Amino acid sequence: MKFLLVTDLDNTLTGDNEATLILNQRLANLRGGFYLVYATGRSLASFGQLQQEFAAATGEQLLEPDYLVTGVGSEIYHQGKKDQDWATRVSEDWDRGAIAHLLKSFPTLIPQSQAEQNPWKISYCFSSFNNLLENSLDNSQIINNLRSQLATANLTAQVIFSSDRDVDILPQNSGKGLAVTYLMQKLQINPQNTLICGDSGNDITMFEQQTLGVVVGNSQPELLEWYRTNSSPNHYLARSPYAHAIWEAMNHFQLGEL
């Protein structure tokens, strides 16, 4: 029976080229036994750039995924084509214009580049000057205020805060976690044959899907805090960082013919 391997890219699968190369070879030997999904905050174009950078640095290619979840779960691609069923699903009750207008009242949130925006994702980062302002709120307080104002305005959206800096606003029925559930149903893979691999706050929704999961050893504080609060036998905190942690978890959960 095939299993499903879902991994974040930056600082999970990638970040240590030697570790990624070792994992690539091991996974290549198992390639017929699992589906591979990359779930990233990057856009499709940014993923292509990462592929080029990795190939230039190592002389090798990242394994080609069966599915690519981009934009923190706002888009799904299969063989370079956008999944239109997912696009229709995430469009429900999503008023991008009204949400973008509301965000104008948060001057400490700076829009990310146009390349990181899409019809189902609005991305910001905190201004580096925020913490220098007298009587300024800390970032988490601003996020709570944003969520409150969205609710008051009856705008259905989720706010994903990661790395104490990045802020993504997505449709309520999108995100990495729901994208993983959608793909599990599509591929007919049960949660106990699905391994989630992540390192930051935008991976938390994946860990909430009752699958197996590995928190890599170099994870951000917000994911480590979530793990401490929500730890279960299905969640594994790896000793190893980066891609080494993925193989460590596959052995721990006895996935594949290891």
Secondary structure, 3 states (H helix, E strand, C coil): CCEEEEECHHHHHCCCHHHHHHHHHHHHCCHHHEEEEEECCCCHHHHHHHHHHHHHHHCCCCCCCCEEEEHHHCEEEECCEECHHHHHHHHCCCCHHHHHHHHCCCCCEEECCHHHCECCEEEEEECCCHHHCCCCCCHHHHHHHHHHHHHHCCCCCEEEEECCCEEEEECCCCCHHHHHHHHHHHHCCCHHHEEEEECCHHHHHHHCCCCEEEECCCCCHHHHHHHHHHCCCCEEECCCCHHHHHHHHHHHCCCCCC
